[in-house]
Amino acid sequence: MDTFTPLITPPVADTVACFFIFRERRLLLDGDAIPRVRNVWELGLTAVSQHYLGRRNDQHYYAAEIGSKTAVPDGMAFHNLRGLLTSIPEHQLWMAARAVQVLSWDNDHQFCGRCGTKTGDATHERAKICPDCGLFSYPRISPAMIVRVTRDGKNGREILLAQSHKHPPGRFSVLAGFVEPGETLEECVAREIREEVGFSVKNVRYYGSQPWPFPNSLMVAFTAEHDSGDIELNSDEMVAAAWYTADNLPNIPPLPTISRQMINDYISATHL
């Protein structure tokens, strides 16, 4: 079975592995491929941080970070991870997402957040431990909800799509937002919709999830139906929002984003 096993203990030396090498959150590619080497020194590079991620079947994976002024190896280039959403195999994309989040966590937890002591790596799990006060710090994952809202409109089944100030110009998507402390995911769905577009929803149902390394989110997806109220746009967060039919959609996110998956499922359901 083709499944990934996360591990922290690396294989024996001289094992060829896929190295997800980052310089300031930009991924190194050899053409359009992830470098497969025994270590970063084979590429003439020196890692300032390196972590074994685990394996899929017989393929091993590492995350490595190099200095910001390091030269690019001949024939290779660094790429923005968002720009690779549609250009590298999906399993490599999500492995790159895992890698960059592990590296960011390692960089942000060099010192204890409670007492300021230099931290060390735990031996039995992926965690930082303070040798002074004993605080464990695990890789940060920020839960966020993303929701597809639909309704029965004058022209048939309609989907709510909105443009956030954070979206590329002209890009519309389903709504999303971070979970507040003490809040359930379902409560987050209702609050974010109320805050951003001003109406209430019903029939909230779980859809799926997806890691999102910008910077360290776990997107938990839901579907919901419009209940009551009209769109009252929160202009502090949103540029525009409107109801659309499957035959009249604006510019939407690319695959393999879960937002696009939900929109595609809506399109397929309306064309049955």
PAZAPA-4460 file (N, C-alpha, C; in steps of 0.05 Angstrom, whole numbers, plus 32768, in hexadecimal, padded with zeros to 4 digits):
% residues 272
    n_x    n_y    n_z   ca_x   ca_y   ca_z    c_x    c_y    c_z   seq   type   mol
   8011   7FE8   8000   8000   8000   8000   8012   8019   8000     1      M     A
   800B   802D   7FEF   801B   8045   7FEC   8014   8059   8001     2      D     A
   801F   8056   801A   8019   8069   8030   8033   8073   803B     3      T     A
   8032   808B   8046   8049   8098   8052   804A   8092   8070     4      F     A
   8062   808B   8079   8067   8086   8096   8079   809B   80A1     5      T     A
   806E   80AD   80B2   807F   80C1   80BE   8092   80B5   80D2     6      P     A
   80AC   80BD   80D1   80C1   80B2   80E3   80D4   80C9   80EA     7      L     A
   80E3   80C5   8100   80F7   80D9   8107   8113   80CD   8106     8      I     A
   8116   80B2   8107   8130   80A5   8106   8137   809F   80EA     9      T     A
   814D   80AB   80DF   8154   80A7   80C3   815E   808B   80BD    10      P     A
   815E   8084   80A3   8168   806A   809B   8186   8069   809D    11      P     A
   8192   8053   8096   81AF   8050   8097   81BC   8064   8084    12      V     A
   81D5   806B   8089   81E3   807E   8078   81E4   8074   805B    13      A     A
   81E9   8087   8048   81EC   8081   802C   81D2   8077   801F    14      D     A
   81BB   807D   802A   81A2   8076   801E   8198   808E   800D    15      T     A
   8192   8089   7FF4   8188   809E   7FE2   816C   80A5   7FEB    16      V     A
   8167   80BF   7FED   814D   80C9   7FF7   8145   80E2   7FE7    17      A     A
   812B   80E8   7FE9   8121   8102   7FDE   8126   8117   7FF3    18      C     A
   8133   812D   7FEB   813A   8143   7FFD   8129   815B   7FF5    19      F     A
   8118   8164   8007   8108   817C   8004   8119   8193   8010    20      F     A
   8127   81A1   7FFF   813B   81B5   8009   812F   81D1   8005    21      I     A
   812E   81E0   801A   8122   81FB   8019   8137   8210   801F    22      F     A
   8134   8227   8011   8142   823F   8017   812E   8255   801A    23      R     A
   812A   825E   8033   8116   8272   8039   80FA   826A   802E    24      E     A
   80F2   8251   8034   80D7   8247   802E   80D3   8243   8010    25      R     A
   80E9   8243   8000   80E7   823D   7FE3   80F5   8222   7FDF    26      R     A
   80E8   8211   7FCF   80F0   81F5   7FCC   8103   81F2   7FB4    27      L     A
   8118   81E2   7FB9   812B   81DD   7FA4   8122   81C6   7F92    28      L     A
   8122   81CB   7F78   811B   81B6   7F65   8131   81B3   7F50    29      L     A
   8135   819A   7F49   8148   8193   7F33   8137   8190   7F1A    30      D     A
   8134   81A5   7F0B   8120   81A5   7EF5   8105   81A7   7F02    31      G     A
   80F5   8192   7EFF   80DB   8191   7F0C   80DA   817A   7F20    32      D     A
   80F1   8171   7F29   80F3   815A   7F3B   8100   8161   7F56    33      A     A
   80F8   8153   7F6B   8104   8155   7F85   811F   8147   7F84    34      I     A
   8135   8154   7F8D   8150   8146   7F8C   8150   812C   7F9C    35      P     A
   815C   8118   7F90   815F   80FE   7F9E   817D   80F9   7FA1    36      R     A
   8186   80FB   7FB9   81A3   80F9   7FBF   81A6   80EA   7FDA    37      V     A
   81BE   80E4   7FE2   81C4   80D8   7FFC   81C5   80ED   8012    38      R     A
   81CE   8105   800B   81CF   811B   801E   81D2   8135   800E    39      N     A
   81CD   814C   801C   81CE   8166   800E   81EA   816D   8004    40      V     A
   81FE   8161   8011   821A   8168   8008   821F   815F   7FEB    41      W     A
   8211   814B   7FE2   8214   8143   7FC6   820C   8159   7FB3    42      E     A
   81FC   816C   7FBC   81F4   8182   7FAC   8205   819B   7FB1    43      L     A
   821A   8198   7FC1   822B   81AE   7FC8   821E   81C1   7FDC    44      G     A
   820B   81B7   7FEC   81FC   81C7   7FFF   8202   81BF   801C    45      L     A
   81FD   81D1   802E   81FF   81CC   804B   81E5   81D2   8058    46      T     A
   81DA   81BF   8066   81C0   81C2   8073   81C4   81D0   808E    47      A     A
   81B4   81E4   8093   81B4   81F1   80AE   81A0   81E3   80C0    48      V     A
   818E   81D4   80B4   817A   81C4   80C2   8172   81AD   80B0    49      S     A
   8170   8195   80BC   8168   817D   80AC   8158   816A   80BD    50      Q     A
   8142   815F   80B2   8131   814D   80C0   8128   8136   80AE    51      H     A
   812A   811E   80B9   811F   8107   80AA   8101   8107   80AE    52      Y     A
   80F2   8105   8098   80D5   8106   809A   80C8   80EB   809B    53      L     A
   80D4   80D7   808E   80C8   80BC   808D   80CA   80B0   8072    54      G     A
   80BA   809C   806C   80BC   808E   8053   80A1   8086   8048    55      R     A
   80A0   8083   802D   808A   8078   801F   8094   8060   800F    56      R     A
   808C   8048   8017   8097   8030   800C   80B5   8030   8011    57      N     A
   80C6   802F   7FFC   80E3   802F   8000   80EF   804B   7FFC    58      D     A
   80DF   805F   7FF8   80E9   807A   7FF3   80EA   808A   800D    59      Q     A
   8102   8095   8013   8106   80A4   802C   8104   80C2   8025    60      H     A
   80FC   80D2   8039   80F8   80EF   8035   8106   80FF   804C    61      Y     A
   8113   8115   8044   811F   8127   8057   8116   8143   8051    62      Y     A
   8116   8154   8066   8113   8170   8063   812D   817D   806B    63      A     A
   8136   8191   805C   814F   819E   8062   814C   81BC   805B    64      A     A
   8159   81CD   806B   815A   81E9   8067   8177   81F2   8063    65      E     A
   817B   8204   8050   8196   820E   804B   8196   822C   8050    66      I     A
   81AD   8238   8053   81AF   8255   8058   81A4   8266   8043    67      G     A
   819B   827E   804B   818D   8290   8038   819E   829A   8022    68      S     A
   81B9   829A   8025   81CB   82A4   8011   81D8   828E   8000    69      K     A
   81CF   8275   8005   81DA   825E   7FF6   81D5   8260   7FD9    70      T     A
   81E9   825B   7FC8   81E6   825B   7FAB   81D5   8243   7FA2    71      A     A
   81C7   8247   7F8B   81B7   8232   7F80   81C9   821E   7F71    72      V     A
   81C7   8204   7F76   81D7   81F1   7F66   81D1   81F3   7F49    73      P     A
   81E5   81ED   7F39   81E2   81EE   7F1B   81CB   81DD   7F12    74      D     A
   81BA   81E9   7F00   81A4   81DA   7EF5   818C   81D8   7F06    75      G     A
   818C   81E4   7F1E   8176   81E3   7F31   816B   81FF   7F36    76      M     A
   8154   8200   7F43   8148   821A   7F49   8136   8217   7F62    77      A     A
   8132   822D   7F70   8120   822E   7F87   8105   8239   7F7E    78      F     A
   80EF   822D   7F89   80D4   8234   7F80   80C3   823A   7F98    79      H     A
   80B1   824D   7F94   809C   8252   7FA8   8089   823B   7FA9    80      N     A
   8083   8231   7FC2   8073   8219   7FC4   8057   821C   7FB9    81      L     A
   804B   8233   7FBD   8030   8238   7FB2   8030   8235   7F94    82      R     A
   8046   823D   7F87   8047   823C   7F6A   804A   821F   7F5F    83      G     A
   804E   820C   7F71   8052   81F0   7F69   8039   81DF   7F6C    84      L     A
   8022   81EC   7F74   800A   81DD   7F79   8002   81CB   7F62    85      L     A
   8006   81D4   7F4A   7FFD   81C4   7F33   8014   81B9   7F22    86      T     A
   802D   81BC   7F2C   8043   81B4   7F1A   8054   819D   7F25    87      S     A
   8050   8194   7F3D   805F   817C   7F47   804A   8168   7F50    88      I     A
   8051   814E   7F51   803E   8139   7F5A   8033   8140   7F75    89      P     A
   8019   8139   7F79   800B   8141   7F91   8018   8136   7FAA    90      E     A
   8022   811D   7FAA   802E   8112   7FC2   8047   8120   7FC9    91      H     A
   8056   812B   7FB5   806E   813A   7FBA   8067   8156   7FC5    92      Q     A
   8051   8161   7FBB   8049   817B   7FC4   8042   817A   7FE2    93      L     A
   8033   8166   7FEB   802C   8165   8007   8044   815C   8018    94      W     A
   8057   814D   800D   806F   8148   801C   8080   8161   801F    95      M     A
   8080   8172   800B   808D   818C   800D   8080   819D   8022    96      A     A
   8065   819B   8024   8057   81AA   8038   805F   81A0   8054    97      A     A
   8061   8186   8057   806A   817B   8071   8086   8185   8077    98      R     A
   8097   8184   8063   80B3   818B   8068   80B6   81A8   8070    99      A     A
   80A9   81BB   8063   80AC   81D7   8069   80A1   81DD   8084   100      V     A
   808C   81D0   808D   8080   81D4   80A7   8093   81CA   80BD   101      Q     A
   809F   81B3   80B9   80B3   81A8   80CC   80CA   81BB   80CF   102      V     A
   80D4   81C5   80B9   80EB   81D8   80BA   80E4   81F2   80C8   103      L     A
   80CC   81FC   80C2   80C4   8215   80CF   80C1   8211   80ED   104      S     A
   80B5   81FB   80F5   80B2   81F5   8112   80CE   81F3   811F   105      W     A
   80E0   81E5   8112   80FB   81E2   811D   8109   81FE   8121   106      D     A
   8105   820F   810D   8112   8229   810E   8105   823B   8124   107      N     A
   80EB   8238   8128   80DD   8249   813C   80DE   823F   8158   108      D     A
   80E9   8227   815D   80EA   821C   8178   8106   8214   8181   109      H     A
   8119   8225   8179   8135   8220   8182   8138   8226   81A0   110      Q     A
   8126   8236   81AB   8127   823D   81C7   810C   8239   81D4   111      F     A
   810C   8232   81ED   80F3   822C   81FB   80E2   8245   81FD   112      C     A
   80C8   8242   81F6   80B6   8258   81F8   80AE   825F   8214   113      G     A
   80B4   824E   8227   80AD   8253   8243   80C3   8260   8253   114      R     A
   80DC   8255   824F   80F2   825F   8260   810A   8269   8250   115      C     A
   810A   8266   8236   811F   8270   8225   8138   825F   8222   116      G     A
   8138   8247   822D   814F   8235   822B   8151   8229   820F   117      T     A
   8169   8224   8206   816D   8217   81EC   8160   81FB   81ED   118      K     A
   8150   81F5   81D9   8142   81DB   81D8   8153   81C6   81CB   119      T     A
   814B   81AD   81CE   8157   8196   81C1   8141   8186   81B4   120      G     A
   8149   8173   81A3   8136   8161   8195   812F   8149   81A6   121      D     A
   8115   8143   81A8   810C   812B   81B6   8116   8113   81A5   122      A     A
   811A   80FD   81B2   8125   80E5   81A5   8110   80D2   819A   123      T     A
   80F7   80D3   81A5   80E3   80BF   819F   80CC   80CB   818F   124      H     A
   80CB   80E5   818A   80B6   80F1   817B   80BF   810C   8171   125      E     A
   80B0   8117   815D   80B8   8131   8152   80AF   8147   8165   126      R     A
   80C2   814F   8175   80BC   8164   8189   80D6   8170   8192   127      A     A
   80D4   8189   819C   80EA   8197   81AA   80E5   8195   81C8   128      K     A
   80FA   8191   81D7   80F8   818F   81F4   810B   81A2   8201   129      I     A
   8101   81B0   8215   8112   81C2   8224   8120   81B2   823A   130      C     A
   813B   81B3   823B   814A   81A4   824F   8147   81B0   826B   131      P     A
   813D   81C8   826D   813B   81D6   8287   811F   81D2   8293   132      D     A
   810A   81DA   8285   80EF   81D8   8291   80DF   81C1   8287   133      C     A
   80E9   81B2   8272   80DC   819A   8268   80C5   819F   8255   134      G     A
   80C2   81B7   824C   80AC   81BD   8239   80B0   81AF   821E   135      L     A
   809C   81A1   8215   809C   8195   81FA   808F   81A8   81E6   136      F     A
   809B   81AC   81CF   808F   81BC   81BA   808D   81AB   81A0   137      S     A
   8074   81A6   8198   8070   8196   8180   806C   81A8   8167   138      Y     A
   806F   819C   814F   806A   81AD   8137   804E   81B9   8138   139      P     A
   804D   81D3   8132   8034   81E2   8134   8022   81DB   811C   140      R     A
   8009   81D5   8122   7FF5   81D2   810E   7FDD   81E4   8115   141      I     A
   7FD6   81F6   8103   7FC0   8209   8109   7FA7   8200   80FA   142      S     A
   7F92   81F7   8109   7F7A   81EE   80FC   7F6A   8205   80F0   143      P     A
   7F61   8201   80D8   7F50   8215   80CA   7F3A   8207   80BC   144      A     A
   7F23   8213   80BA   7F0D   8207   80AC   7F0A   8214   8090   145      M     A
   7F00   8205   807E   7EFA   820F   8063   7EDF   8203   805C   146      I     A
   7ECD   8214   8051   7EB1   820B   804E   7EA5   8213   8033   147      V     A
   7E98   8200   8027   7E88   8205   800E   7E6B   8208   8016   148      R     A
   7E60   8220   8010   7E45   8226   8016   7E35   8227   7FFC   149      V     A
   7E1E   8219   7FFC   7E0D   8219   7FE4   7DF0   8220   7FEC   150      T     A
   7DE0   8227   7FD8   7DC4   822D   7FDC   7DB4   8227   7FC2   151      R     A
   7D9A   8225   7FC4   7D89   8223   7FAD   7D81   823F   7FA4   152      D     A
   7D8C   8249   7F8E   7D86   8263   7F84   7D73   8264   7F6D   153      G     A
   7D6E   827B   7F62   7D5B   827E   7F4C   7D64   826E   7F33   154      K     A
   7D7E   826B   7F30   7D89   825D   7F18   7D93   8241   7F1F   155      N     A
   7D8A   8236   7F35   7D93   821B   7F3D   7DA6   821C   7F55   156      G     A
   7DB4   8206   7F58   7DC6   8204   7F6F   7DDD   8218   7F6C   157      R     A
   7DE3   8228   7F81   7DF7   823D   7F80   7E0C   8238   7F96   158      E     A
   7E24   8241   7F90   7E3A   823F   7FA3   7E44   825B   7FAB   159      I     A
   7E4B   825F   7FC4   7E56   8278   7FCD   7E74   8278   7FC8   160      L     A
   7E7E   828C   7FBA   7E9B   828F   7FB6   7EA2   82AC   7FBD   161      L     A
   7EBA   82AF   7FC8   7EC2   82C9   7FD1   7EE0   82CE   7FCB   162      A     A
   7EE7   82E7   7FC9   7F03   82EF   7FC5   7F0D   82FD   7FDE   163      Q     A
   7F21   82F0   7FEB   7F2E   82FC   8002   7F43   8310   7FFA   164      S     A
   7F4A   8322   800C   7F61   8333   8006   7F7B   8324   8003   165      H     A
   7F7C   830B   800D   7F94   82FB   800C   7F95   82EB   7FF2   166      K     A
   7F80   82EA   7FE2   7F80   82DB   7FC9   7F8E   82EA   7FB3   167      H     A
   7F98   82DC   7F9F   7FA2   82E9   7F87   7F8C   82FA   7F7A   168      P     A
   7F92   830F   7F6D   7F7E   8320   7F60   7F6B   830F   7F4E   169      P     A
   7F51   8312   7F53   7F3D   8304   7F43   7F37   82E8   7F4B   170      G     A
   7F45   82DD   7F5F   7F41   82C2   7F68   7F2B   82C0   7F7C   171      R     A
   7F17   82AE   7F77   7F01   82AA   7F8A   7F02   828D   7F94   172      F     A
   7EF9   8289   7FAD   7EFA   826F   7FB9   7EE4   826D   7FCE   173      S     A
   7EE3   8255   7FDA   7ED0   8252   7FF1   7EDC   825F   8009   174      V     A
   7ECD   8262   801E   7ED6   8271   8036   7EE7   8260   8048   175      L     A
   7EF9   826D   8056   7F0B   825F   8069   7F13   8271   8080   176      A     A
   7F1C   8265   8096   7F24   8275   80AD   7F30   8263   80C2   177      G     A
   7F3F   826F   80D4   7F4C   8261   80EA   7F39   825C   8101   178      F     A
   7F3D   8246   810F   7F2D   823F   8126   7F37   824E   813F   179      V     A
   7F25   8259   814E   7F2B   8268   8167   7F2E   8254   817E   180      E     A
   7F3E   825B   8193   7F40   824A   81AA   7F25   8245   81B7   181      P     A
   7F20   822C   81BE   7F07   8224   81CB   7EEF   8221   81B8   182      G     A
   7EF4   8222   819E   7EDF   8222   818A   7EDF   8207   817B   183      E     A
   7EC8   81FC   8176   7EC6   81E4   8165   7EC9   81EC   8148   184      T     A
   7ECF   81D8   8137   7ED1   81DE   811A   7EB6   81E7   810F   185      L     A
   7EA0   81DB   8119   7E86   81E3   810F   7E7F   8200   8118   186      E     A
   7E87   8207   8130   7E83   8223   8139   7E94   8236   8128   187      E     A
   7EAC   822E   8121   7EBD   823E   8110   7EB0   8243   80F5   188      C     A
   7EA4   822E   80E9   7E97   8231   80D0   7E81   8247   80D1   189      V     A
   7E70   8245   80E6   7E5A   8258   80E8   7E64   8274   80EE   190      A     A
   7E78   8277   80FE   7E83   8291   8105   7E90   829E   80ED   191      R     A
   7EA1   828F   80DF   7EAF   829B   80C8   7E9C   82A4   80B2   192      E     A
   7E87   8295   80AD   7E74   829D   8099   7E65   82B6   80A2   193      I     A
   7E5D   82B6   80BB   7E4F   82CD   80C6   7E60   82E6   80C5   194      R     A
   7E7A   82E3   80CC   7E8C   82FA   80CD   7E93   8304   80B1   195      E     A
   7E96   82F2   809D   7EA0   82FA   8083   7E8A   8302   806F   196      E     A
   7E73   82F3   8071   7E5E   82F9   805E   7E43   82FE   806B   197      V     A
   7E41   82FC   8085   7E2A   8306   8094   7E10   82F6   8094   198      G     A
   7E11   82DC   808C   7DF9   82CC   808E   7DFE   82B3   809D   199      F     A
   7DE9   82A4   80A2   7DEB   828B   80B2   7DE9   8272   809F   200      S     A
   7DF3   825B   80A9   7DF3   8243   8099   7DE7   822C   80A9   201      V     A
   7DE1   8216   809C   7DD6   81FE   80A9   7DE2   81E6   809B   202      K     A
   7DDD   81CE   80A7   7DE6   81B5   809C   7E04   81B4   8096   203      N     A
   7E13   81BC   80AA   7E31   81BC   80A8   7E3A   819F   80A9   204      V     A
   7E4A   8196   8095   7E53   817B   8093   7E71   817A   808C   205      R     A
   7E7F   8167   8099   7E9B   8164   8093   7EA0   815A   8077   206      Y     A
   7EB4   8164   806A   7EBB   815D   804E   7ED5   814F   804C   207      Y     A
   7EEA   815A   8058   7F05   814E   8056   7F19   8161   8062   208      G     A
   7F33   815B   805D   7F48   816D   8069   7F60   816D   8056   209      S     A
   7F71   8181   805B   7F89   8183   804A   7F9E   8194   8059   210      Q     A
   7FB7   818B   805A   7FCC   819C   8066   7FD0   81B5   8054   211      P     A
   7FD7   81CB   8060   7FDB   81E4   8051   7FF2   81F3   805E   212      W     A
   8009   81F2   8052   8022   81FC   8060   8027   821A   805C   213      P     A
   8011   822A   805E   8014   8246   805B   8009   8256   8072   214      F     A
   8014   8255   808A   802E   8248   808F   802C   822C   809A   215      P     A
   8017   8225   80AA   8017   820B   80B7   7FFA   8202   80BD   216      N     A
   7FE8   8205   80AA   7FCC   81FF   80AF   7FC5   81E2   80A9   217      S     A
   7FAF   81DA   80B5   7FA1   81C1   80AD   7F85   81CB   80A5   218      L     A
   7F7F   81CA   808C   7F65   81D2   8082   7F51   81BC   8086   219      M     A
   7F3C   81C1   8096   7F27   81AE   809B   7F0E   81B8   808C   220      V     A
   7F05   81A8   8078   7EF1   81B2   8066   7ED5   81A8   806D   221      A     A
   7EC1   81BA   8069   7EA5   81B4   806E   7E94   81BE   8057   222      F     A
   7E7D   81B2   8055   7E68   81BD   8044   7E52   81C8   8056   223      T     A
   7E43   81DB   804C   7E2C   81E6   805B   7E18   81F2   8047   224      A     A
   7E00   81F7   8051   7DEB   8203   8041   7DE3   821E   804C   225      E     A
   7DDD   8230   803B   7DD3   824A   8044   7DB9   8247   8054   226      H     A
   7DB7   8255   806A   7DA0   8253   807B   7D8F   826D   8079   227      D     A
   7D9B   8283   8081   7D8C   829C   8080   7D9E   82B4   807E   228      S     A
   7D94   82C9   8073   7DA4   82E2   8071   7DAF   82E6   8055   229      G     A
   7DB6   82FF   804F   7DC3   8306   8035   7DE0   830B   803A   230      D     A
   7DEF   830C   8024   7E0C   8312   8026   7E10   832E   8030   231      I     A
   7E1F   8331   8046   7E27   834B   8051   7E45   8349   8053   232      E     A
   7E53   8353   8040   7E70   834F   803D   7E80   835E   8053   233      L     A
   7E92   8350   805F   7EA6   835C   8071   7EBD   8365   8060   234      N     A
   7EBE   837F   805A   7ED2   8389   8047   7EEE   838A   8053   235      S     A
   7EF0   8387   806E   7F0B   8385   807A   7F19   836B   8073   236      D     A
   7F09   8356   806D   7F15   833C   8067   7F10   8333   804A   237      E     A
   7EFA   833C   803E   7EF3   8332   8023   7EF1   8349   800F   238      M     A
   7EF9   8343   7FF7   7EF6   8356   7FE0   7EDA   8354   7FD4   239      V     A
   7ED0   833C   7FD1   7EB6   8337   7FC5   7EAC   831B   7FCC   240      A     A
   7E92   8318   7FCA   7E86   82FE   7FCF   7E6B   82FD   7FC0   241      A     A
   7E64   82E6   7FB4   7E4B   82E4   7FA4   7E44   82C7   7FA1   242      A     A
   7E2B   82C2   7F99   7E21   82A8   7F92   7E26   82A2   7F74   243      W     A
   7E30   828A   7F6E   7E36   8283   7F52   7E29   8268   7F4C   244      Y     A
   7E22   8265   7F32   7E1A   824B   7F28   7E32   823C   7F1C   245      T     A
   7E2E   8222   7F18   7E44   8212   7F0D   7E4D   821B   7EF1   246      A     A
   7E3B   8228   7EE3   7E41   8230   7EC7   7E4A   824D   7EC6   247      D     A
   7E4E   825A   7EDD   7E56   8276   7EDD   7E69   827C   7EF4   248      N     A
   7E7F   826D   7EF4   7E92   826F   7F0A   7EA8   8283   7F04   249      L     A
   7EB2   8291   7F18   7EC9   82A3   7F14   7EE3   8293   7F14   250      P     A
   7EFA   82A0   7F16   7F14   8293   7F18   7F16   8285   7F33   251      N     A
   7F1A   826B   7F33   7F1A   825C   7F4C   7F35   824E   7F50   252      I     A
   7F3B   8245   7F69   7F55   8239   7F6F   7F5B   8220   7F5E   253      P     A
   7F75   8219   7F5C   7F7C   8202   7F4C   7F7B   81E8   7F5D   254      P     A
   7F7A   81D2   7F50   7F80   81B8   7F5D   7F9D   81B8   7F64   255      L     A
   7FA6   81AB   7F79   7F96   8198   7F8A   7F8B   81A4   7FA3   256      P     A
   7F86   81BE   7FA4   7F7C   81CA   7FBD   7F60   81BE   7FC3   257      T     A
   7F5B   81BC   7FDD   7F41   81B0   7FE6   7F2A   81C3   7FDF   258      I     A
   7F30   81DD   7FDD   7F1B   81F0   7FD4   7F12   81E9   7FB8   259      S     A
   7F25   81E4   7FA6   7F1E   81DD   7F8B   7F0F   81C2   7F8A   260      R     A
   7F18   81AF   7F9A   7F0A   8195   7F9B   7EED   8199   7FA3   261      Q     A
   7EE7   81AA   7FB6   7ECC   81AE   7FBF   7EBB   81BC   7FA9   262      M     A
   7EC8   81CF   7F9B   7EBA   81DD   7F85   7EB5   81CA   7F6E   263      I     A
   7EC8   81B9   7F68   7EC4   81A5   7F53   7EAD   8192   7F5A   264      N     A
   7EAC   8189   7F73   7E96   8178   7F7B   7E7B   8186   7F78   265      D     A
   7E7A   819F   7F7E   7E61   81AE   7F7B   7E5A   81AF   7F5D   266      Y     A
   7E6D   81B4   7F4B   7E68   81B5   7F2F   7E5E   819A   7F25   267      I     A
   7E6A   8184   7F2E   7E62   816A   7F25   7E46   8163   7F2E   268      S     A
   7E3F   816B   7F47   7E24   8166   7F51   7E0F   8175   7F43   269      A     A
   7E14   818D   7F3A   7E00   819D   7F2C   7DFC   8194   7F0F   270      T     A
   7E10   8185   7F04   7E0E   817D   7EE8   7E04   8160   7EE6   271      H     A
   7DFC   8154   7EFC   7DF1   8138   7EFB   7DD7   8138   7EEB   272      L     A
***
